[in-house]
Structure formats: C-alpha cells, structure tokens
Amino acid sequence: MYYIDFLTEVHRRHRPGAYLEIGVASGKSLRLAGCRAVGVDPAFAITTPLDNDVAVLRTTSDEYFNRPDPMQVTKGQPYELAFIDGLHLFEFALRDYINTERHSSAHGMIILDDMYPRTVDEAARVRHTDAWTGDVFWIIEVLAKYRPELTVVGVDTQPTGLLLVLGLDPADTTLTDHYDEILAEFRRSDPQPVPAAILDRSSVFPAARLLESELIEAARSAETPAEIQANLQRVAASRLGADFVNA
Ligand SMILES: C[S@@+](CC[C@H](N)C(=O)[O-])C[C@H]1O[C@@H](n2cnc3c(N)ncnc32)[C@H](O)[C@@H]1O
C-alpha cells in the first residue's frame, strides 16, 4: 500500500480533532486532514490546492515548538494525529517525536515516515541518493528501549515504510531526560549499520491488515494514558502478534 493511502484511511477511521504535519513539501499529505491542521516546513511549495482548515507555517519544527505557545494555532486543542516527515536526521526526528507527543492527546497517534530504508546508501546521514530516508530508523530501537509502554508498529507501506506509535503520554519525560545519552548511543557516522530486520522489513506489519485490526479504534478506548496503553497492548497482542509490536 502506498503511504498516502494508509494515511487517508487513518484519517477516516480515527477522525482526529487536530492534525500536525512536520514536513509539508507540496501539500500532498497535508490535504488529507478533515480537521484543524497545522503544517510546519521552512521550504514548503504547495502545488495541491488546500481547501481544508489549515495553517502552514514557514519555519522549522524546532522553532515552532520553541514558541511561547505553539498550541495557539489550534486554540489550545492537542493534536490527535501527527505525521513526522521533516528533516531525516535521527536527532531532528527524535526531537520532533518528543515535542509532538508533549502536545498530543492521550488518544492521539504519531506516524513517522521513512523508517524502513531499502539500502545503506539511502540511510546515510550525508545525503547522496535521490530517494533519502536518512538515519531516522534508529528511533525504532530508541522507543523499544526507553518507552516500552507505547504501542509501536512498523507499517509495510511504499516507498519507505511508516512507524505508527500509539498510547501517547504527553507528560512523559523519559526521552527528554535521556536525550544526550540516546544520541551518544544511537547516532553513528556513515555508513549506517542498518539492521537486517530494517532492510528486509521482517518485522513490519501489512498495512491493510493493520487497518482492519481495530488498533486505531482502541486509541479511544479509555481516558488516561495508562488505561489506553493497557487496552492497546491487549489488542496488539491478540490481533497483530508479539513479533510485530515494539519490534
Ligand atoms: C519528504 S518532504 C515532506 C513530504 C510530505 N509530507 C508528503 O508526504 O507529501 C520533507 C520536507 O521537510 C521539510 N523540512 C526540512 N527540514 C525541516 C525542519 N527542520 N522542520 C520542518 N520541516 C523540515 C523540507 O523542506 C521538505 O519539504
């Protein structure tokens, strides 16, 4: 399944109250939102007419989150769906994840793009290929190590795979507290030692089956992060199987 088709279905099933997109480019993914939508990109060049309720900010994600009140643009409504597809360097995507979760609802979900490079060249920090994922795939291991209570599922979409993260806790500071330690452990020079499981996609879940699994629906099954996390892990274990969750 093409990633835009997966995102389209997530919007339809989850019906977020507010949507954040980091990395807008032409607007192809931003236009999918049927709710208040915020796009952040220092160099967007919209080619698709956007007729939804959208604010596109010509700035970097770091600058956006460093504003005194980043949520002014949604009138204080936390994000219920976010797509992180900005600068494809590990530390930038990690900060994007940390900042996005902090401004998300416990019912929310975050989708990260380009998590399954097809070659070591495509995963390089110093870009030298046309299609480029960079080294953002390290986030999969970081979340497994530091945030095991999250439900994290690799999604088998074209061209370069997605990571779906549910069970968010906006008050959790674990990743911020360990930020320097995480960079010291995971940020590597090129060529990236991309794990075989990433390159051959052995732990990604088929996109169509994921949409049918009721995992997305379980994100609204309770109110507190702990209750939602428990429900999500139950659904994930029974409908997806242990091999595919937090892999
Ligand atoms: C792969 S494109 C986004 C594609 C779009 N999401 C889609 O699916 O059609 C990546 C975008 O990230 C933007 N970008 C680069 N650095 C960024 C940053 N620090 N913060 C936000 N966006 C950034 C680039 O300008 C580029 O337009």
The ligand as an SDF file (V2000), in Angstrom:
LIG
                    3D

 27 29  0  0  0  0  0  0  0  0999 V2000
    9.7450   14.4560    2.3430 C   0  0  0  0  0  0  0  0  0  0  0  0
    9.2500   16.1220    2.3660 S   0  0  0  0  0  0  0  0  0  0  0  0
    7.6140   16.0640    3.0560 C   0  0  0  0  0  0  0  0  0  0  0  0
    6.6310   15.3600    2.1900 C   0  0  0  0  0  0  0  0  0  0  0  0
    5.1810   15.4460    2.5900 C   0  0  0  0  0  0  0  0  0  0  0  0
    4.9510   15.1120    3.9840 N   0  0  0  0  0  0  0  0  0  0  0  0
    4.3790   14.4740    1.7340 C   0  0  0  0  0  0  0  0  0  0  0  0
    4.1600   13.3250    2.1330 O   0  0  0  0  0  0  0  0  0  0  0  0
    3.9960   14.8800    0.6140 O   0  0  0  0  0  0  0  0  0  0  0  0
   10.2380   16.7620    3.6610 C   0  0  0  0  0  0  0  0  0  0  0  0
   10.0090   18.2260    3.9340 C   0  0  0  0  0  0  0  0  0  0  0  0
   10.6020   18.5190    5.1990 O   0  0  0  0  0  0  0  0  0  0  0  0
   10.9820   19.8560    5.1740 C   0  0  0  0  0  0  0  0  0  0  0  0
   11.9310   20.1350    6.2730 N   0  0  0  0  0  0  0  0  0  0  0  0
   13.2950   20.1230    6.2260 C   0  0  0  0  0  0  0  0  0  0  0  0
   13.7990   20.4780    7.4080 N   0  0  0  0  0  0  0  0  0  0  0  0
   12.7340   20.7160    8.2370 C   0  0  0  0  0  0  0  0  0  0  0  0
   12.6100   21.1310    9.5820 C   0  0  0  0  0  0  0  0  0  0  0  0
   13.7040   21.3620   10.3350 N   0  0  0  0  0  0  0  0  0  0  0  0
   11.3730   21.3050   10.1110 N   0  0  0  0  0  0  0  0  0  0  0  0
   10.2730   21.0620    9.3390 C   0  0  0  0  0  0  0  0  0  0  0  0
   10.3320   20.6530    8.0490 N   0  0  0  0  0  0  0  0  0  0  0  0
   11.5460   20.4900    7.5080 C   0  0  0  0  0  0  0  0  0  0  0  0
   11.5590   20.0670    3.7880 C   0  0  0  0  0  0  0  0  0  0  0  0
   11.5290   21.4470    3.4230 O   0  0  0  0  0  0  0  0  0  0  0  0
   10.6520   19.1860    2.9370 C   0  0  0  0  0  0  0  0  0  0  0  0
    9.6590   19.9500    2.2840 O   0  0  0  0  0  0  0  0  0  0  0  0
  1  2  1  0
  2  3  1  0
  2 10  1  0
  3  4  1  0
  4  5  1  0
  5  6  1  0
  5  7  1  0
  7  8  2  0
  7  9  1  0
 10 11  1  0
 11 12  1  0
 11 26  1  0
 12 13  1  0
 13 14  1  0
 13 24  1  0
 14 15  1  0
 14 23  1  0
 15 16  2  0
 16 17  1  0
 17 18  1  0
 17 23  2  0
 18 19  1  0
 18 20  2  0
 20 21  1  0
 21 22  2  0
 22 23  1  0
 24 25  1  0
 24 26  1  0
 26 27  1  0
M  CHG  2   2   1   9  -1
M  END
$$$$
